Amino acid sequence: MTSSLIALIDSKILIEWSPEQISGWLREDHNILISHETIYLHIWSDKKQGGQLFQHLRRKGKAY
């Protein structure tokens, strides 16, 4: 993932889009194939580094 793609994904996460929505949007509008699992991995690695992206998920990382 390039830094511009990461910034684009982060901007959508911050407005509380789900990784599935982001993946579909990238595929349809930008012809970029990236799975929602890859986006989740990015979110969890951000959390390990002290980031706050996970707090913008709908479940906020809570067990269901």
N, CA and C of each residue as an Amber inpcrd file, in Angstrom:
protein
   192
   0.8510000  -1.1840000   0.0000000   0.0000000   0.0000000   0.0000000
   0.8910000   1.2390000   0.0000000   0.5390000   2.1660000  -0.8450000
   1.2980000   3.4120000  -0.9190000   0.8290000   4.3700000   0.1730000
   1.6200000   5.3840000   0.4290000   1.2540000   6.3480000   1.4670000
  -0.0150000   7.1130000   1.0800000  -0.2140000   7.3750000  -0.2060000
  -1.4380000   8.0810000  -0.6180000  -2.6660000   7.1900000  -0.4530000
  -2.5200000   5.8850000  -0.6990000  -3.6310000   4.9590000  -0.4930000
  -3.9480000   4.8230000   0.9890000  -2.9260000   4.7700000   1.8190000
  -3.1350000   4.6980000   3.2690000  -3.8560000   5.9490000   3.7620000
  -3.4640000   7.1100000   3.2640000  -4.1300000   8.3580000   3.6590000
  -5.5840000   8.3590000   3.2220000  -5.8670000   7.8320000   2.0500000
  -7.2410000   7.7500000   1.5570000  -8.0750000   6.8090000   2.4260000
  -7.5100000   5.6510000   2.7520000  -8.2030000   4.6860000   3.6130000
  -8.4330000   5.2820000   4.9960000  -7.4070000   5.9180000   5.5620000
  -7.5390000   6.5290000   6.8860000  -8.6250000   7.6010000   6.9000000
  -8.7250000   8.3780000   5.8250000  -9.7490000   9.4270000   5.7910000
 -11.1440000   8.8250000   5.8060000 -11.3420000   7.6950000   5.1430000
 -12.6550000   7.0360000   5.1480000 -12.9420000   6.3830000   6.4960000
 -11.9160000   5.8420000   7.1380000 -12.1110000   5.2500000   8.4670000
 -12.5170000   6.3380000   9.4570000 -11.9050000   7.4940000   9.3490000
 -12.2050000   8.5910000  10.2780000 -13.6340000   9.1090000  10.1310000
 -14.2470000   8.9220000   8.9670000 -15.6590000   9.3050000   8.8370000
 -16.5600000   8.0820000   9.0190000 -15.9630000   7.0250000   9.6220000
 -16.6470000   5.8220000  10.0910000 -17.2350000   4.9620000   8.9920000
 -16.5160000   4.8690000   7.8750000 -16.8500000   3.8680000   6.8770000
 -16.2880000   2.5400000   7.3620000 -16.9710000   1.4450000   7.0650000
 -16.4620000   0.1240000   7.4270000 -15.3880000  -0.2880000   6.4150000
 -14.4850000  -1.1720000   6.8160000 -13.4870000  -1.6690000   5.8630000
 -14.1280000  -2.3180000   4.6270000 -15.2800000  -2.9480000   4.7980000
 -15.9750000  -3.5360000   3.6600000 -16.4470000  -2.4480000   2.6940000
 -16.9730000  -1.3520000   3.2290000 -17.4150000  -0.2430000   2.3850000
 -16.2220000   0.3790000   1.6450000 -15.1180000   0.5530000   2.3420000
 -13.9240000   1.1540000   1.7380000 -13.4040000   0.2660000   0.6120000
 -13.3450000  -1.0440000   0.8670000 -12.8700000  -1.9780000  -0.1410000
 -13.7490000  -1.9300000  -1.3880000 -15.0580000  -1.9360000  -1.2080000
 -15.9870000  -1.8610000  -2.3330000 -15.8790000  -0.5550000  -3.0860000
 -15.7400000   0.5450000  -2.3620000 -15.6190000   1.8710000  -2.9760000
 -14.3350000   1.9710000  -3.8020000 -13.2270000   1.4720000  -3.2540000
 -11.9640000   1.5020000  -3.9900000 -12.0570000   0.6580000  -5.2600000
 -12.7300000  -0.4920000  -5.1620000 -12.8670000  -1.3740000  -6.3190000
 -13.7340000  -0.7260000  -7.4020000 -14.8630000  -0.1380000  -7.0080000
 -15.8040000   0.4270000  -7.9760000 -15.3320000   1.7670000  -8.5550000
 -14.8880000   2.6700000  -7.7140000 -14.5860000   4.0330000  -8.1600000
 -13.1390000   4.2500000  -8.5970000 -12.2140000   3.4820000  -8.0350000
 -10.7980000   3.7220000  -8.3280000 -10.0990000   2.5260000  -8.9670000
 -10.8360000   1.4240000  -9.1580000 -10.2850000   0.2160000  -9.7570000
  -9.0410000  -0.2750000  -9.0020000  -9.0950000  -0.1650000  -7.6660000
  -8.0130000  -0.6350000  -6.7960000  -8.5450000  -1.8360000  -6.0290000
  -7.8610000  -2.9660000  -6.1520000  -8.2980000  -4.1730000  -5.4650000
  -7.5360000  -4.3150000  -4.1530000  -8.2470000  -4.1350000  -3.0700000
  -7.6740000  -4.3300000  -1.7320000  -8.7810000  -4.9250000  -0.8700000
  -8.4630000  -5.9650000  -0.1500000  -9.4950000  -6.6530000   0.6270000
  -9.7780000  -5.9310000   1.9310000 -10.9670000  -6.1980000   2.4630000
 -11.3090000  -5.5870000   3.7450000 -10.4350000  -6.1580000   4.8530000
  -9.9510000  -7.3900000   4.6870000  -9.0590000  -7.9730000   5.6930000
  -7.7480000  -7.1940000   5.7720000  -7.2380000  -6.7490000   4.6390000
  -6.0140000  -5.9510000   4.6100000  -6.2280000  -4.6220000   5.3230000
  -7.4100000  -4.0520000   5.1460000  -7.7230000  -2.7880000   5.8220000
  -7.8120000  -3.0060000   7.3250000  -8.4260000  -4.1220000   7.7470000
  -8.4610000  -4.4440000   9.1800000  -7.0470000  -4.6310000   9.7210000
  -6.1590000  -5.2920000   8.9780000  -4.7710000  -5.4550000   9.4270000
  -4.0930000  -4.1100000   9.6080000  -4.3740000  -3.1830000   8.7100000
  -3.8230000  -1.8300000   8.8340000  -4.3310000  -1.1600000  10.1170000
  -5.6200000  -1.3230000  10.3930000  -6.2100000  -0.7090000  11.5940000
  -5.5810000  -1.2960000  12.8550000  -5.4080000  -2.6210000  12.8970000
  -4.8490000  -3.2390000  14.1060000  -3.3670000  -2.9270000  14.2630000
  -2.6360000  -2.8040000  13.1670000  -1.2230000  -2.4150000  13.3060000
  -1.1180000  -0.9700000  13.7800000  -2.0480000  -0.1140000  13.3450000
  -2.1020000   1.2640000  13.8300000  -2.3760000   1.2860000  15.3330000
  -3.2700000   0.4090000  15.7870000  -3.5860000   0.3420000  17.2170000
  -2.3520000  -0.0750000  18.0260000  -1.5950000  -1.0500000  17.5190000
  -0.3850000  -1.5020000  18.2130000   0.6480000  -0.3920000  18.3400000
   0.6270000   0.5450000  17.3840000   1.5650000   1.6590000  17.4080000
   1.0060000   2.8580000  18.1690000  -0.1290000   2.6730000  18.8430000
  -0.7120000   3.7480000  19.6380000  -1.7140000   4.6050000  18.9000000
  -2.1160000   4.1850000  17.7020000  -3.0710000   4.9530000  16.9100000
  -4.5030000   4.8060000  17.4080000  -5.3840000   5.5980000  16.8390000
  -6.7690000   5.6310000  17.2850000  -7.7710000   5.2180000  16.2010000
  -7.3020000   4.6640000  15.0860000  -8.2130000   4.3020000  14.0010000
  -9.2760000   3.3070000  14.4450000  -8.9040000   2.3650000  15.3130000
  -9.8500000   1.3390000  15.7350000 -11.0690000   1.9270000  16.4310000
 -10.9320000   3.1070000  17.0080000 -12.0570000   3.7300000  17.7050000
 -13.1080000   4.2530000  16.7460000 -12.7990000   4.2850000  15.4700000
 -13.7630000   4.7540000  14.4820000 -14.5060000   3.6120000  13.8040000
 -14.2060000   2.3730000  14.2280000 -14.9680000   1.2440000  13.7240000
 -16.3290000   1.2170000  14.4090000 -17.3030000   0.6270000  13.7600000
 -18.6520000   0.6120000  14.3180000 -18.7170000  -0.1350000  15.6350000
 -17.9790000  -1.2430000  15.7400000 -17.9740000  -2.0000000  16.9890000
 -16.9020000  -1.5060000  17.9460000 -16.0460000  -0.6350000  17.4970000
 -14.9710000  -0.0420000  18.3090000 -14.0340000  -1.1120000  18.8990000
 -13.9170000  -2.2490000  18.2170000 -13.0070000  -3.3080000  18.6570000
 -13.5590000  -4.1700000  19.7710000 -14.8240000  -3.9900000  20.1140000
 -15.4300000  -4.7780000  21.1980000 -15.8530000  -6.1520000  20.6870000
 -15.8180000  -7.1290000  21.5630000 -16.2900000  -8.4700000  21.2080000
 -17.8030000  -8.4440000  21.0850000 -18.3090000  -9.2370000  20.2020000
 -19.7690000  -9.2860000  20.0250000 -20.3340000 -10.5770000  20.5270000
